[in-house]
């Protein structure tokens, strides 16, 4: 039997560098890529699929003509 302890990340905190304050966020876009706090790519893949679907269905009438 194998058991593992799930690692818990510390709560997000704001950060200050050289007197500038930076707010902790769940996710942000950097160079066109969605970065989240867990660094999981599934959110990025889902976002890109949704964007592709929006573009496809916006042009669907054009494709059918």
PDB file with SEQRES, HELIX, SHEET and CRYST1 records, atoms N, CA, C and O in Angstrom:
SEQRES   1 A   65  UNK UNK UNK UNK UNK UNK UNK UNK UNK UNK UNK UNK UNK          
SEQRES   2 A   65  UNK UNK UNK UNK UNK UNK UNK UNK UNK UNK UNK UNK UNK          
SEQRES   3 A   65  UNK UNK UNK UNK UNK UNK UNK UNK UNK UNK UNK UNK UNK          
SEQRES   4 A   65  UNK UNK UNK UNK UNK UNK UNK UNK UNK UNK UNK UNK UNK          
SEQRES   5 A   65  UNK UNK UNK UNK UNK UNK UNK UNK UNK UNK UNK UNK UNK          
HELIX    1 AA1 UNK A   42  UNK A   58  1                                  17    
HELIX    2 AA2 UNK A   60  UNK A   64  1                                   5    
SHEET    1 AA1 2 UNK A  15  UNK A  17  0                                        
SHEET    2 AA1 2 UNK A  20  UNK A  22 -1                                        
SHEET    1 AA2 2 UNK A  27  UNK A  30  0                                        
SHEET    2 AA2 2 UNK A  33  UNK A  36 -1                                        
CRYST1    1.000    1.000    1.000  90.00  90.00  90.00 P 1           1          
ATOM      1  N   UNK A   1       0.834  -1.168   0.000  1.00  0.00           N  
ATOM      2  CA  UNK A   1       0.000   0.000   0.000  1.00  0.00           C  
ATOM      3  C   UNK A   1       0.889   1.245   0.000  1.00  0.00           C  
ATOM      4  O   UNK A   1       1.842   1.348   0.773  1.00  0.00           O  
ATOM      5  N   UNK A   2       0.556   2.180  -0.879  1.00  0.00           N  
ATOM      6  CA  UNK A   2       1.331   3.404  -0.988  1.00  0.00           C  
ATOM      7  C   UNK A   2       0.448   4.574  -0.588  1.00  0.00           C  
ATOM      8  O   UNK A   2      -0.670   4.722  -1.080  1.00  0.00           O  
ATOM      9  N   UNK A   3       0.954   5.383   0.292  1.00  0.00           N  
ATOM     10  CA  UNK A   3       0.217   6.588   0.681  1.00  0.00           C  
ATOM     11  C   UNK A   3       1.106   7.795   0.441  1.00  0.00           C  
ATOM     12  O   UNK A   3       2.325   7.731   0.595  1.00  0.00           O  
ATOM     13  N   UNK A   4       0.484   8.876   0.068  1.00  0.00           N  
ATOM     14  CA  UNK A   4       1.237  10.114  -0.137  1.00  0.00           C  
ATOM     15  C   UNK A   4       0.512  11.256   0.552  1.00  0.00           C  
ATOM     16  O   UNK A   4      -0.712  11.242   0.688  1.00  0.00           O  
ATOM     17  N   UNK A   5       1.259  12.215   0.971  1.00  0.00           N  
ATOM     18  CA  UNK A   5       0.673  13.418   1.562  1.00  0.00           C  
ATOM     19  C   UNK A   5       0.555  14.466   0.465  1.00  0.00           C  
ATOM     20  O   UNK A   5       1.517  14.731  -0.256  1.00  0.00           O  
ATOM     21  N   UNK A   6      -0.598  15.045   0.346  1.00  0.00           N  
ATOM     22  CA  UNK A   6      -0.799  16.083  -0.655  1.00  0.00           C  
ATOM     23  C   UNK A   6      -0.126  17.365  -0.168  1.00  0.00           C  
ATOM     24  O   UNK A   6      -0.355  17.814   0.955  1.00  0.00           O  
ATOM     25  N   UNK A   7       0.698  17.938  -1.022  1.00  0.00           N  
ATOM     26  CA  UNK A   7       1.391  19.172  -0.652  1.00  0.00           C  
ATOM     27  C   UNK A   7       0.433  20.341  -0.753  1.00  0.00           C  
ATOM     28  O   UNK A   7      -0.280  20.496  -1.745  1.00  0.00           O  
ATOM     29  N   UNK A   8       0.426  21.132   0.248  1.00  0.00           N  
ATOM     30  CA  UNK A   8      -0.413  22.329   0.257  1.00  0.00           C  
ATOM     31  C   UNK A   8       0.476  23.543   0.059  1.00  0.00           C  
ATOM     32  O   UNK A   8       1.488  23.713   0.739  1.00  0.00           O  
ATOM     33  N   UNK A   9       0.084  24.368  -0.868  1.00  0.00           N  
ATOM     34  CA  UNK A   9       0.858  25.584  -1.088  1.00  0.00           C  
ATOM     35  C   UNK A   9       0.415  26.642  -0.080  1.00  0.00           C  
ATOM     36  O   UNK A   9      -0.747  26.677   0.325  1.00  0.00           O  
ATOM     37  N   UNK A  10       1.340  27.492   0.315  1.00  0.00           N  
ATOM     38  CA  UNK A  10       0.968  28.547   1.263  1.00  0.00           C  
ATOM     39  C   UNK A  10      -0.024  29.504   0.609  1.00  0.00           C  
ATOM     40  O   UNK A  10      -0.056  29.614  -0.617  1.00  0.00           O  
ATOM     41  N   UNK A  11      -0.823  30.191   1.401  1.00  0.00           N  
ATOM     42  CA  UNK A  11      -1.789  31.133   0.818  1.00  0.00           C  
ATOM     43  C   UNK A  11      -1.059  32.236   0.046  1.00  0.00           C  
ATOM     44  O   UNK A  11       0.043  32.648   0.409  1.00  0.00           O  
ATOM     45  N   UNK A  12      -1.699  32.700  -1.020  1.00  0.00           N  
ATOM     46  CA  UNK A  12      -1.085  33.746  -1.838  1.00  0.00           C  
ATOM     47  C   UNK A  12      -1.014  35.046  -1.052  1.00  0.00           C  
ATOM     48  O   UNK A  12      -1.942  35.406  -0.327  1.00  0.00           O  
ATOM     49  N   UNK A  13       0.099  35.737  -1.209  1.00  0.00           N  
ATOM     50  CA  UNK A  13       0.293  37.011  -0.530  1.00  0.00           C  
ATOM     51  C   UNK A  13       0.772  38.045  -1.540  1.00  0.00           C  
ATOM     52  O   UNK A  13       1.428  37.710  -2.526  1.00  0.00           O  
ATOM     53  N   UNK A  14       0.437  39.297  -1.282  1.00  0.00           N  
ATOM     54  CA  UNK A  14       0.978  40.370  -2.104  1.00  0.00           C  
ATOM     55  C   UNK A  14       2.479  40.456  -1.847  1.00  0.00           C  
ATOM     56  O   UNK A  14       2.964  40.006  -0.809  1.00  0.00           O  
ATOM     57  N   UNK A  15       3.209  41.035  -2.795  1.00  0.00           N  
ATOM     58  CA  UNK A  15       4.656  41.080  -2.691  1.00  0.00           C  
ATOM     59  C   UNK A  15       5.127  42.512  -2.936  1.00  0.00           C  
ATOM     60  O   UNK A  15       4.546  43.230  -3.749  1.00  0.00           O  
ATOM     61  N   UNK A  16       6.164  42.918  -2.243  1.00  0.00           N  
ATOM     62  CA  UNK A  16       6.733  44.249  -2.440  1.00  0.00           C  
ATOM     63  C   UNK A  16       8.202  44.110  -2.817  1.00  0.00           C  
ATOM     64  O   UNK A  16       8.957  43.386  -2.168  1.00  0.00           O  
ATOM     65  N   UNK A  17       8.602  44.822  -3.890  1.00  0.00           N  
ATOM     66  CA  UNK A  17       9.992  44.825  -4.340  1.00  0.00           C  
ATOM     67  C   UNK A  17      10.400  46.275  -4.561  1.00  0.00           C  
ATOM     68  O   UNK A  17       9.773  46.992  -5.342  1.00  0.00           O  
ATOM     69  N   UNK A  18      11.432  46.695  -3.884  1.00  0.00           N  
ATOM     70  CA  UNK A  18      11.966  48.056  -3.995  1.00  0.00           C  
ATOM     71  C   UNK A  18      10.846  49.087  -3.874  1.00  0.00           C  
ATOM     72  O   UNK A  18      10.775  50.030  -4.662  1.00  0.00           O  
ATOM     73  N   UNK A  19       9.983  48.906  -2.895  1.00  0.00           N  
ATOM     74  CA  UNK A  19       8.915  49.858  -2.636  1.00  0.00           C  
ATOM     75  C   UNK A  19       7.707  49.746  -3.543  1.00  0.00           C  
ATOM     76  O   UNK A  19       6.729  50.466  -3.344  1.00  0.00           O  
ATOM     77  N   UNK A  20       7.742  48.865  -4.535  1.00  0.00           N  
ATOM     78  CA  UNK A  20       6.600  48.657  -5.431  1.00  0.00           C  
ATOM     79  C   UNK A  20       5.822  47.445  -4.946  1.00  0.00           C  
ATOM     80  O   UNK A  20       6.408  46.412  -4.621  1.00  0.00           O  
ATOM     81  N   UNK A  21       4.502  47.574  -4.899  1.00  0.00           N  
ATOM     82  CA  UNK A  21       3.655  46.487  -4.426  1.00  0.00           C  
ATOM     83  C   UNK A  21       3.049  45.740  -5.612  1.00  0.00           C  
ATOM     84  O   UNK A  21       2.570  46.360  -6.562  1.00  0.00           O  
ATOM     85  N   UNK A  22       3.070  44.400  -5.554  1.00  0.00           N  
ATOM     86  CA  UNK A  22       2.506  43.550  -6.588  1.00  0.00           C  
ATOM     87  C   UNK A  22       1.412  42.695  -5.972  1.00  0.00           C  
ATOM     88  O   UNK A  22       1.624  42.032  -4.957  1.00  0.00           O  
ATOM     89  N   UNK A  23       0.242  42.716  -6.596  1.00  0.00           N  
ATOM     90  CA  UNK A  23      -0.917  41.979  -6.097  1.00  0.00           C  
ATOM     91  C   UNK A  23      -0.828  40.510  -6.521  1.00  0.00           C  
ATOM     92  O   UNK A  23      -0.497  40.218  -7.670  1.00  0.00           O  
ATOM     93  N   UNK A  24      -1.116  39.599  -5.612  1.00  0.00           N  
ATOM     94  CA  UNK A  24      -1.170  38.172  -5.933  1.00  0.00           C  
ATOM     95  C   UNK A  24      -2.467  37.893  -6.686  1.00  0.00           C  
ATOM     96  O   UNK A  24      -3.536  38.332  -6.261  1.00  0.00           O  
ATOM     97  N   UNK A  25      -2.382  37.165  -7.805  1.00  0.00           N  
ATOM     98  CA  UNK A  25      -3.552  36.858  -8.625  1.00  0.00           C  
ATOM     99  C   UNK A  25      -3.611  35.361  -8.902  1.00  0.00           C  
ATOM    100  O   UNK A  25      -2.605  34.661  -8.793  1.00  0.00           O  
ATOM    101  N   UNK A  26      -4.800  34.875  -9.262  1.00  0.00           N  
ATOM    102  CA  UNK A  26      -4.984  33.455  -9.588  1.00  0.00           C  
ATOM    103  C   UNK A  26      -4.327  33.108 -10.921  1.00  0.00           C  
ATOM    104  O   UNK A  26      -3.700  32.056 -11.047  1.00  0.00           O  
ATOM    105  N   UNK A  27      -4.466  33.987 -11.921  1.00  0.00           N  
ATOM    106  CA  UNK A  27      -3.877  33.743 -13.233  1.00  0.00           C  
ATOM    107  C   UNK A  27      -3.652  35.068 -13.952  1.00  0.00           C  
ATOM    108  O   UNK A  27      -4.260  36.086 -13.621  1.00  0.00           O  
ATOM    109  N   UNK A  28      -2.753  35.029 -14.953  1.00  0.00           N  
ATOM    110  CA  UNK A  28      -2.488  36.209 -15.771  1.00  0.00           C  
ATOM    111  C   UNK A  28      -1.976  35.755 -17.133  1.00  0.00           C  
ATOM    112  O   UNK A  28      -1.542  34.616 -17.299  1.00  0.00           O  
ATOM    113  N   UNK A  29      -2.033  36.662 -18.101  1.00  0.00           N  
ATOM    114  CA  UNK A  29      -1.576  36.360 -19.447  1.00  0.00           C  
ATOM    115  C   UNK A  29      -0.189  36.965 -19.627  1.00  0.00           C  
ATOM    116  O   UNK A  29       0.011  38.152 -19.365  1.00  0.00           O  
ATOM    117  N   UNK A  30       0.776  36.148 -20.077  1.00  0.00           N  
ATOM    118  CA  UNK A  30       2.146  36.595 -20.303  1.00  0.00           C  
ATOM    119  C   UNK A  30       2.586  36.128 -21.678  1.00  0.00           C  
ATOM    120  O   UNK A  30       2.615  34.927 -21.947  1.00  0.00           O  
ATOM    121  N   UNK A  31       2.928  37.064 -22.548  1.00  0.00           N  
ATOM    122  CA  UNK A  31       3.333  36.766 -23.922  1.00  0.00           C  
ATOM    123  C   UNK A  31       2.331  35.848 -24.619  1.00  0.00           C  
ATOM    124  O   UNK A  31       2.715  34.932 -25.346  1.00  0.00           O  
ATOM    125  N   UNK A  32       1.051  36.104 -24.389  1.00  0.00           N  
ATOM    126  CA  UNK A  32      -0.007  35.353 -25.056  1.00  0.00           C  
ATOM    127  C   UNK A  32      -0.343  34.022 -24.417  1.00  0.00           C  
ATOM    128  O   UNK A  32      -1.217  33.312 -24.914  1.00  0.00           O  
ATOM    129  N   UNK A  33       0.320  33.663 -23.336  1.00  0.00           N  
ATOM    130  CA  UNK A  33       0.082  32.382 -22.671  1.00  0.00           C  
ATOM    131  C   UNK A  33      -0.546  32.626 -21.308  1.00  0.00           C  
ATOM    132  O   UNK A  33      -0.108  33.502 -20.562  1.00  0.00           O  
ATOM    133  N   UNK A  34      -1.567  31.853 -20.987  1.00  0.00           N  
ATOM    134  CA  UNK A  34      -2.244  31.974 -19.703  1.00  0.00           C  
ATOM    135  C   UNK A  34      -1.441  31.226 -18.639  1.00  0.00           C  
ATOM    136  O   UNK A  34      -1.236  30.017 -18.751  1.00  0.00           O  
ATOM    137  N   UNK A  35      -0.989  31.936 -17.618  1.00  0.00           N  
ATOM    138  CA  UNK A  35      -0.214  31.360 -16.513  1.00  0.00           C  
ATOM    139  C   UNK A  35      -1.103  31.378 -15.279  1.00  0.00           C  
ATOM    140  O   UNK A  35      -1.660  32.418 -14.929  1.00  0.00           O  
ATOM    141  N   UNK A  36      -1.240  30.223 -14.612  1.00  0.00           N  
ATOM    142  CA  UNK A  36      -2.043  30.206 -13.390  1.00  0.00           C  
ATOM    143  C   UNK A  36      -1.168  29.873 -12.190  1.00  0.00           C  
ATOM    144  O   UNK A  36       0.000  29.514 -12.344  1.00  0.00           O  
ATOM    145  N   UNK A  37      -1.736  29.992 -10.998  1.00  0.00           N  
ATOM    146  CA  UNK A  37      -0.949  29.842  -9.767  1.00  0.00           C  
ATOM    147  C   UNK A  37      -0.381  28.443  -9.592  1.00  0.00           C  
ATOM    148  O   UNK A  37       0.632  28.274  -8.914  1.00  0.00           O  
ATOM    149  N   UNK A  38      -1.016  27.431 -10.192  1.00  0.00           N  
ATOM    150  CA  UNK A  38      -0.533  26.057 -10.074  1.00  0.00           C  
ATOM    151  C   UNK A  38       0.368  25.656 -11.234  1.00  0.00           C  
ATOM    152  O   UNK A  38       0.906  24.549 -11.241  1.00  0.00           O  
ATOM    153  N   UNK A  39       0.543  26.548 -12.224  1.00  0.00           N  
ATOM    154  CA  UNK A  39       1.358  26.303 -13.406  1.00  0.00           C  
ATOM    155  C   UNK A  39       0.892  25.050 -14.154  1.00  0.00           C  
ATOM    156  O   UNK A  39       1.701  24.220 -14.566  1.00  0.00           O  
ATOM    157  N   UNK A  40      -0.430  24.934 -14.319  1.00  0.00           N  
ATOM    158  CA  UNK A  40      -1.033  23.803 -15.022  1.00  0.00           C  
ATOM    159  C   UNK A  40      -1.447  24.271 -16.410  1.00  0.00           C  
ATOM    160  O   UNK A  40      -2.068  25.325 -16.547  1.00  0.00           O  
ATOM    161  N   UNK A  41      -1.107  23.493 -17.452  1.00  0.00           N  
ATOM    162  CA  UNK A  41      -1.385  23.921 -18.820  1.00  0.00           C  
ATOM    163  C   UNK A  41      -2.804  23.617 -19.268  1.00  0.00           C  
ATOM    164  O   UNK A  41      -3.216  24.089 -20.328  1.00  0.00           O  
ATOM    165  N   UNK A  42      -3.565  22.850 -18.506  1.00  0.00           N  
ATOM    166  CA  UNK A  42      -4.914  22.489 -18.943  1.00  0.00           C  
ATOM    167  C   UNK A  42      -5.800  23.720 -19.102  1.00  0.00           C  
ATOM    168  O   UNK A  42      -6.650  23.750 -19.992  1.00  0.00           O  
ATOM    169  N   UNK A  43      -5.622  24.726 -18.265  1.00  0.00           N  
ATOM    170  CA  UNK A  43      -6.401  25.962 -18.395  1.00  0.00           C  
ATOM    171  C   UNK A  43      -6.035  26.683 -19.688  1.00  0.00           C  
ATOM    172  O   UNK A  43      -6.906  27.240 -20.356  1.00  0.00           O  
ATOM    173  N   UNK A  44      -4.751  26.676 -20.045  1.00  0.00           N  
ATOM    174  CA  UNK A  44      -4.303  27.304 -21.294  1.00  0.00           C  
ATOM    175  C   UNK A  44      -4.875  26.570 -22.503  1.00  0.00           C  
ATOM    176  O   UNK A  44      -5.334  27.205 -23.452  1.00  0.00           O  
ATOM    177  N   UNK A  45      -4.851  25.252 -22.476  1.00  0.00           N  
ATOM    178  CA  UNK A  45      -5.388  24.459 -23.584  1.00  0.00           C  
ATOM    179  C   UNK A  45      -6.879  24.710 -23.740  1.00  0.00           C  
ATOM    180  O   UNK A  45      -7.361  24.906 -24.856  1.00  0.00           O  
ATOM    181  N   UNK A  46      -7.610  24.705 -22.642  1.00  0.00           N  
ATOM    182  CA  UNK A  46      -9.054  24.958 -22.689  1.00  0.00           C  
ATOM    183  C   UNK A  46      -9.345  26.352 -23.244  1.00  0.00           C  
ATOM    184  O   UNK A  46     -10.271  26.526 -24.037  1.00  0.00           O  
ATOM    185  N   UNK A  47      -8.561  27.336 -22.830  1.00  0.00           N  
ATOM    186  CA  UNK A  47      -8.741  28.708 -23.314  1.00  0.00           C  
ATOM    187  C   UNK A  47      -8.515  28.780 -24.827  1.00  0.00           C  
ATOM    188  O   UNK A  47      -9.286  29.428 -25.534  1.00  0.00           O  
ATOM    189  N   UNK A  48      -7.469  28.122 -25.326  1.00  0.00           N  
ATOM    190  CA  UNK A  48      -7.177  28.152 -26.765  1.00  0.00           C  
ATOM    191  C   UNK A  48      -8.247  27.425 -27.569  1.00  0.00           C  
ATOM    192  O   UNK A  48      -8.603  27.870 -28.660  1.00  0.00           O  
ATOM    193  N   UNK A  49      -8.762  26.320 -27.055  1.00  0.00           N  
ATOM    194  CA  UNK A  49      -9.845  25.608 -27.739  1.00  0.00           C  
ATOM    195  C   UNK A  49     -11.080  26.496 -27.815  1.00  0.00           C  
ATOM    196  O   UNK A  49     -11.724  26.565 -28.861  1.00  0.00           O  
ATOM    197  N   UNK A  50     -11.419  27.176 -26.727  1.00  0.00           N  
ATOM    198  CA  UNK A  50     -12.568  28.091 -26.725  1.00  0.00           C  
ATOM    199  C   UNK A  50     -12.380  29.217 -27.730  1.00  0.00           C  
ATOM    200  O   UNK A  50     -13.325  29.578 -28.431  1.00  0.00           O  
ATOM    201  N   UNK A  51     -11.183  29.776 -27.813  1.00  0.00           N  
ATOM    202  CA  UNK A  51     -10.919  30.844 -28.778  1.00  0.00           C  
ATOM    203  C   UNK A  51     -11.042  30.331 -30.209  1.00  0.00           C  
ATOM    204  O   UNK A  51     -11.572  31.030 -31.072  1.00  0.00           O  
ATOM    205  N   UNK A  52     -10.559  29.121 -30.468  1.00  0.00           N  
ATOM    206  CA  UNK A  52     -10.697  28.525 -31.799  1.00  0.00           C  
ATOM    207  C   UNK A  52     -12.149  28.286 -32.158  1.00  0.00           C  
ATOM    208  O   UNK A  52     -12.557  28.539 -33.292  1.00  0.00           O  
ATOM    209  N   UNK A  53     -12.934  27.801 -31.208  1.00  0.00           N  
ATOM    210  CA  UNK A  53     -14.363  27.575 -31.451  1.00  0.00           C  
ATOM    211  C   UNK A  53     -15.086  28.882 -31.750  1.00  0.00           C  
ATOM    212  O   UNK A  53     -15.930  28.932 -32.645  1.00  0.00           O  
ATOM    213  N   UNK A  54     -14.766  29.931 -31.016  1.00  0.00           N  
ATOM    214  CA  UNK A  54     -15.389  31.235 -31.266  1.00  0.00           C  
ATOM    215  C   UNK A  54     -15.085  31.709 -32.686  1.00  0.00           C  
ATOM    216  O   UNK A  54     -15.977  32.178 -33.393  1.00  0.00           O  
ATOM    217  N   UNK A  55     -13.832  31.587 -33.097  1.00  0.00           N  
ATOM    218  CA  UNK A  55     -13.446  32.028 -34.437  1.00  0.00           C  
ATOM    219  C   UNK A  55     -14.133  31.180 -35.500  1.00  0.00           C  
ATOM    220  O   UNK A  55     -14.621  31.719 -36.493  1.00  0.00           O  
ATOM    221  N   UNK A  56     -14.180  29.867 -35.311  1.00  0.00           N  
ATOM    222  CA  UNK A  56     -14.796  28.972 -36.286  1.00  0.00           C  
ATOM    223  C   UNK A  56     -16.275  29.276 -36.452  1.00  0.00           C  
ATOM    224  O   UNK A  56     -16.754  29.430 -37.575  1.00  0.00           O  
ATOM    225  N   UNK A  57     -17.003  29.365 -35.346  1.00  0.00           N  
ATOM    226  CA  UNK A  57     -18.447  29.577 -35.440  1.00  0.00           C  
ATOM    227  C   UNK A  57     -18.796  30.998 -35.896  1.00  0.00           C  
ATOM    228  O   UNK A  57     -19.876  31.218 -36.445  1.00  0.00           O  
ATOM    229  N   UNK A  58     -17.900  31.959 -35.676  1.00  0.00           N  
ATOM    230  CA  UNK A  58     -18.127  33.302 -36.204  1.00  0.00           C  
ATOM    231  C   UNK A  58     -18.036  33.303 -37.727  1.00  0.00           C  
ATOM    232  O   UNK A  58     -18.692  34.109 -38.387  1.00  0.00           O  
ATOM    233  N   UNK A  59     -17.226  32.405 -38.288  1.00  0.00           N  
ATOM    234  CA  UNK A  59     -17.035  32.336 -39.739  1.00  0.00           C  
ATOM    235  C   UNK A  59     -17.830  31.212 -40.397  1.00  0.00           C  
ATOM    236  O   UNK A  59     -17.673  30.976 -41.595  1.00  0.00           O  
ATOM    237  N   UNK A  60     -18.670  30.522 -39.649  1.00  0.00           N  
ATOM    238  CA  UNK A  60     -19.385  29.351 -40.165  1.00  0.00           C  
ATOM    239  C   UNK A  60     -20.227  29.677 -41.395  1.00  0.00           C  
ATOM    240  O   UNK A  60     -20.232  28.908 -42.356  1.00  0.00           O  
ATOM    241  N   UNK A  61     -20.938  30.803 -41.381  1.00  0.00           N  
ATOM    242  CA  UNK A  61     -21.759  31.177 -42.545  1.00  0.00           C  
ATOM    243  C   UNK A  61     -20.886  31.368 -43.778  1.00  0.00           C  
ATOM    244  O   UNK A  61     -21.286  31.002 -44.883  1.00  0.00           O  
ATOM    245  N   UNK A  62     -19.705  31.935 -43.602  1.00  0.00           N  
ATOM    246  CA  UNK A  62     -18.783  32.135 -44.716  1.00  0.00           C  
ATOM    247  C   UNK A  62     -18.311  30.793 -45.267  1.00  0.00           C  
ATOM    248  O   UNK A  62     -18.195  30.631 -46.482  1.00  0.00           O  
ATOM    249  N   UNK A  63     -18.041  29.840 -44.396  1.00  0.00           N  
ATOM    250  CA  UNK A  63     -17.592  28.517 -44.832  1.00  0.00           C  
ATOM    251  C   UNK A  63     -18.669  27.794 -45.631  1.00  0.00           C  
ATOM    252  O   UNK A  63     -18.362  27.066 -46.575  1.00  0.00           O  
ATOM    253  N   UNK A  64     -19.927  27.994 -45.255  1.00  0.00           N  
ATOM    254  CA  UNK A  64     -21.035  27.294 -45.914  1.00  0.00           C  
ATOM    255  C   UNK A  64     -21.398  27.903 -47.261  1.00  0.00           C  
ATOM    256  O   UNK A  64     -22.070  27.251 -48.059  1.00  0.00           O  
ATOM    257  N   UNK A  65     -20.973  29.131 -47.537  1.00  0.00           N  
ATOM    258  CA  UNK A  65     -21.354  29.773 -48.799  1.00  0.00           C  
ATOM    259  C   UNK A  65     -20.452  29.353 -49.944  1.00  0.00           C  
ATOM    260  O   UNK A  65     -20.639  29.804 -51.074  1.00  0.00           O  
TER     261      UNK A  65                                                      
END                                                                             
